[in-house]
Amino acid sequence: MNSRKKRTLMQKTVIFCLAFLHVLGMAKQTNAANREINTDSMLFQEVIIELAGTAATEAHYFAGKKNRGVILAPGAMFSKESWHFLAARLQDLEISSLALDSGSTPDLLNSIAFLKTKGVHKIAVVGASAGGAGVLSTLRDTPDPLVDRVVLLAPAGGIPLQNSTMKKLFIVAEDDMISSSAEVYKLYKSSSDPKLYREFKGSDHAQRLFESEEKENIIQLIIDFIQN
């Protein structure tokens, strides 16, 4: 074999190897975007969603068998991992959920679209603190007929929700120093029926309530509200 043929063969071999490595890298990226994780009896998937929002959404998806799905939007100081305990409880009840890193409009719209692809027919949205304010804003500007339950844990501001097809639950600590109970109650009063308001003793703000003595009472309140 002459030197020119050898060089040509070597070039083809290098190109083939580079192409193979590129495909392998793409496959690894795809697997990472939808990786299934089983930790401490919790089974969830890391997903990247680009369906309806203006940006990609990274979330943890806890699959369930029922046609009810839940979106969990945290406060500014929290992440999707902060919702794992509640997502696991919902999964035990065969209810799907998506744990997010924020309550931004792109994340919420992507999440609603994602749950629809999973065959969900009813969606509850839970927002805490800044996540709660984001939920209020998004559902006012872009309501979705499948969203029929909204849980707001000490929303940090926001606008009243005027939607008679969404049942609303407002939760706050009586001495909350960030989202005062007076402000949350005013938001509740200005929102349309159907709605509920629950105030708990203490000063824990939003998701910090899950670290208080009222933790189990609040968890059960939210689960009952979502299911009934």
Sequence and secondary structure as in RCSB ss.txt:
>XXXX:A:sequence
MNSRKKRTLMQKTVIFCLAFLHVLGMAKQTNAANREINTDSMLFQEVIIELAGTAATEAHYFAGKKNRGVILAPG
AMFSKESWHFLAARLQDLEISSLALDSGSTPDLLNSIAFLKTKGVHKIAVVGASAGGAGVLSTLRDTPDPLVDRV
VLLAPAGGIPLQNSTMKKLFIVAEDDMISSSAEVYKLYKSSSDPKLYREFKGSDHAQRLFESEEKENIIQLIIDF
IQN
>XXXX:A:secstr
  HHHHHHHHHHHHHHHHHHHHHHHHHHHHHHHTEEEEETTEEEEEEEE SSSSS EEEEEE  SSSEEEEEE  
TT  GGGGHHHHHHHHHTT EEEE S   HHHHHHHHHHHHHTT  EEEEEEETHHHHHHHHHHHHS  TTEEEE
EEES SS      TTSEEEEEEETT SSS HHHHHHHHHHS SSEEEEEESS   GGGGGGSTTHHHHHHHHHHH
HH 
